[in-house]
Amino acid sequence: MRAFLDTGPSGLAAAQRWVPPRPCHHHHHGHCHRHRRRTTPNPGRALESGRHRLGRETVRLLAPVGDPEKLICVGLNYRDHCREQDARVPREPLIFSKFPSAIVGPFDDIVHPQDSSEVDWEVELAAVIGKKGRHIEESVAMDHVVGFTVANYVSARDWQMKRNGRQWLLGKTFDTFCPLGPALVTKEAVADVHNLGIRCSVNGRLMQDSNTSQLIFRLPQLVAWVSRFVTLVPGDILLTGTPPGVGVFRKPPVFLKRGDEVRCEIEELGAICNKVV
């Protein structure tokens, strides 16, 4: 995927020639019930050919970007998440990271570490960089974003908040602690990325329910800010923070246990679902 994103607009244009001109959001059990009238048949359109289709149950979806150079994280970036922990709204973005090795697919298992008893869920909007840049201006920052996907930003709160000198990295970066997917949705297909419902449920119980309108630092600000320090390259992933409703700030706290199923969903981007093992 990184190599594909490196091709820039020409690669995207080539890919779009293989699919219908616009997505259909009216599916039921995999069948489209609207837009039945197709454009003029074109043998170059893979979907219109009706060939090479695989049943969903026969494939394992991987993360849309499985090997980014950078996996950049933002803390305390929802106003309502700041309120739930009595934290002051940051004046500048709070940036940290996960190792890319934490990434797994949208329906892969989350492995509960032996070393933690406080594993927590965090639904996040992930933005994927599509154009290289450094010292990017806010006014053109979205030109450097190719699209978006859904992330579950899993955290071991004991390692984040009590161990490792309270440095966050280890608690955030256990293997399998970044399910990602189900697809990379290009920005042109999203009406307003800063007005999307964002939700997380555990075993069917709604835990997080907010909207990306609550973001303190929006994507242009985040891209501009991070690019002051590092060169952003195609495939880099920017995880934009989580809304309220995480387990650690519940009274009493609630943490994930083996057998739990976590579903993270963002309007227009889809849903990912991961079992804790």
C-alpha positions, 0 to 999 in steps of 0.5 A: 500500500505504501508503494501504491500511495507513493504513486500519488494522484496518477495511481489513485486515478488508475485505481478508480478506473477499475471501480464504479464512479461512486460508492453505493452506501445502500447495501444489504447482505452484500447486495446493492439495492440502489443505483442498479443502472450502471454506466456504459459497460467498460471491461476495465471496471472490475466490479462491473465485470462481475468476475473475480468476486470472493465471498466475504467469509472466504477472505481475511481482510488485512489493515489497509496500511500495514507497514507505515513508516510512522504511526503518530498519535494525539492525546487529549484531543476531544473536548468531551474526553478532557471533561471526563477526566478533569483535564485542561484542554491542551494549548498544543497537540499532545503527540506520541507514538505507537510502533507500526508492529502493533497494527492488525487487521479490522477483524483480527484478535487483540491479544491480552498481554499476560503482563497487564490487567488494565487493557482498555478500548479507544475508538479513533479516526485515523488519517492516512498521509498521501503526499510527502511534506515538511513544514506544511501550511494549514491551508494546504494540509488536507492536500497531504491526506489521502483518506481515512480509516477506523482504529481501535487504539488499545491501551494497557493503562497500568503500563501507561499510567503507573509503569515505565516511568509513566512514559506512555509508549510501552502501554500503547504498543503491545503487539495487536494493539492497533486494529485498523480498517476496514478500508481506506476511504478516500477523502473525496468520498467523505462529506465532512470528516469533522462531523462524523459519528464515532462509537465503540461498543464492548459485547454489544454495550455502547461505551463511546458515542461522540462526534468528530466535531468534538476534536480540539485540533482538527486535521489541518492543524495536526498535519501542520503541527507534526510536519514542523518536527518530521517529514510526513510521507505517504502511508504515515498514519495519524491517529487523532485521539479518542472520545469519552467513554474509555474504561479507565475513567469509568466509576468503577473502572472497566477493563477488557478481558479475554472473550470480549468483543470490541466494535469500533465504528465511524460514520461513512468509514465503516466498522471494525470488530475484534475479539480479545484472546 
